[in-house]
Amino acid sequence: MSDKKYWFPAKENGLGWGKPNTWQGWSVLLAYLAAVLFISILIDPKQALLEWFVWVVINTTVLLIICYLKGEAPSWKWKPIAKEKRKWF
């Protein structure tokens, strides 16, 4: 692994990115959530579902592009989970 600091590390299991590990990653994630909240307040999904859906898809696409550019390369990983970590309670 290089010394480059990733905003979004790859998940330990599965495909994709995990939670952010820098303040830049957290600010991008919070901005995304604020944008979806703002869109949901501005456009009522019960009245204009298609318009709301299009705007949420656009914002999600922007988030995924940022994760791809500033995150670790996503690849499929599957590590066995220790038996004591599988417990629910």
Phi, psi and chi 1 to 4 in degrees:
 res  aa     phi    psi   chi1   chi2   chi3   chi4
   1 MET       -  138.6 -174.1  170.1  166.3      -
   2 SER   -78.8  174.7   67.0      -      -      -
   3 ASP   -84.2    5.4   56.9   -8.6      -      -
   4 LYS   -69.6  133.8 -178.5  177.9  176.7 -176.9
   5 LYS   -90.5  115.7 -174.2   73.7  170.2  173.7
   6 TYR   -85.5  141.4  -66.7  109.2      -      -
   7 TRP   -74.1  -36.9  -67.7    3.8      -      -
   8 PHE  -127.1  107.6  -59.2   94.6      -      -
   9 PRO   -75.4  157.3   27.1  -33.1      -      -
  10 ALA   -68.1  148.6      -      -      -      -
  11 LYS   -66.6  151.2  -71.3  173.1   61.7  175.4
  12 GLU   -75.3  -32.7  -68.9 -171.5   21.0      -
  13 ASN  -128.7  133.0  -81.6  -31.6      -      -
  14 GLY    96.3 -159.1      -      -      -      -
  15 LEU  -121.0  137.2  178.7   66.4      -      -
  16 GLY   122.4 -159.0      -      -      -      -
  17 TRP  -115.9  150.1  -61.3  -82.2      -      -
  18 GLY   -91.0 -164.4      -      -      -      -
  19 LYS   -69.2  151.5   63.5 -179.0 -179.7 -177.9
  20 PRO   -61.8  151.0  -16.6   25.6      -      -
  21 ASN  -122.0   11.4   59.2   -2.5      -      -
  22 THR  -132.9  163.9   62.9      -      -      -
  23 TRP   -67.3  -29.6   68.3  -92.4      -      -
  24 GLN   -65.2  -41.9  -65.5   96.9  -24.7      -
  25 GLY   -64.1  -42.5      -      -      -      -
  26 TRP   -64.3  -38.7  -78.4  108.1      -      -
  27 SER   -67.8  -36.7   63.2      -      -      -
  28 VAL   -64.5  -44.3  166.5      -      -      -
  29 LEU   -64.7  -42.3 -173.0   60.5      -      -
  30 LEU   -66.9  -36.6  -70.9  175.2      -      -
  31 ALA   -64.6  -38.6      -      -      -      -
  32 TYR   -63.0  -47.6  167.4   76.2      -      -
  33 LEU   -63.2  -38.7  -67.1  173.6      -      -
  34 ALA   -65.4  -38.5      -      -      -      -
  35 ALA   -65.7  -42.3      -      -      -      -
  36 VAL   -65.5  -39.7  170.3      -      -      -
  37 LEU   -63.5  -44.6  179.4   66.2      -      -
  38 PHE   -62.0  -42.6 -177.9   70.1      -      -
  39 ILE   -63.1  -41.1  -70.5  167.3      -      -
  40 SER   -68.3  -29.2  -62.5      -      -      -
  41 ILE   -77.1  -41.2  -69.5  171.0      -      -
  42 LEU   -71.6  -42.7 -153.2   61.2      -      -
  43 ILE  -117.4  116.3  -57.7  168.3      -      -
  44 ASP   -75.0  118.1 -174.1   12.3      -      -
  45 PRO   -63.3  -22.3  -14.0   21.2      -      -
  46 LYS   -73.5  -24.7  -66.3  178.5 -176.0  174.9
  47 GLN   -98.0  -41.6  -58.5  -64.2  -36.5      -
  48 ALA  -133.4   71.4      -      -      -      -
  49 LEU   -64.1  -42.2 -179.4   61.5      -      -
  50 LEU   -64.1  -44.1 -176.5   61.3      -      -
  51 GLU   -64.0  -43.9 -175.6  179.8   -3.0      -
  52 TRP   -60.7  -45.3  176.7   85.0      -      -
  53 PHE   -61.1  -43.1  179.9   75.5      -      -
  54 VAL   -62.0  -45.0  167.5      -      -      -
  55 TRP   -66.6  -37.9  -79.4  107.3      -      -
  56 VAL   -67.7  -38.8  170.3      -      -      -
  57 VAL   -64.7  -39.8  165.6      -      -      -
  58 ILE   -62.0  -46.9  -70.5  169.7      -      -
  59 ASN   -64.8  -39.3  -81.9  -66.6      -      -
  60 THR   -66.5  -37.7  -56.4      -      -      -
  61 THR   -63.7  -41.5  -56.7      -      -      -
  62 VAL   -62.6  -42.4  169.3      -      -      -
  63 LEU   -61.5  -43.7  175.5   66.8      -      -
  64 LEU   -65.5  -36.5  -71.4  174.0      -      -
  65 ILE   -64.7  -43.1  -70.1  169.9      -      -
  66 ILE   -64.4  -42.0  -67.6  171.4      -      -
  67 CYS   -62.0  -39.8  -73.6      -      -      -
  68 TYR   -66.8  -41.4 -175.4   77.1      -      -
  69 LEU   -75.4  -37.8  -66.7  174.5      -      -
  70 LYS  -106.9    0.8  -65.5  -65.2 -174.2  176.7
  71 GLY  -107.4  171.0      -      -      -      -
  72 GLU   -67.6  150.6 -161.9  172.2   -4.4      -
  73 ALA   -61.5  123.9      -      -      -      -
  74 PRO   -75.3  134.4   26.5  -31.5      -      -
  75 SER  -149.1  154.2   62.3      -      -      -
  76 TRP   -69.9  126.3  179.1 -101.7      -      -
  77 LYS  -131.0  141.0  -63.8  178.4 -172.6  174.2
  78 TRP  -143.9  109.4 -167.1 -102.3      -      -
  79 LYS  -109.7  138.6  -63.0  178.4 -176.5  175.2
  80 PRO   -64.9  141.1   13.9  -19.3      -      -
  81 ILE   -93.1  131.1  -59.6  171.3      -      -
  82 ALA   -60.4  144.5      -      -      -      -
  83 LYS   -58.9  -37.9 -169.7  167.2 -173.2  167.5
  84 GLU   -71.2  -19.4   55.6  -88.5   -1.9      -
  85 LYS   -87.1  -10.9  -70.7 -174.1  178.3 -179.3
  86 ARG   -81.1   -9.3  -80.5 -171.3 -107.3  162.4
  87 LYS   -69.2  142.5  -64.6  179.2 -177.9  174.7
  88 TRP   -82.6  -34.3  -72.4   80.6      -      -
  89 PHE  -124.5      -  -59.1  103.4      -      -
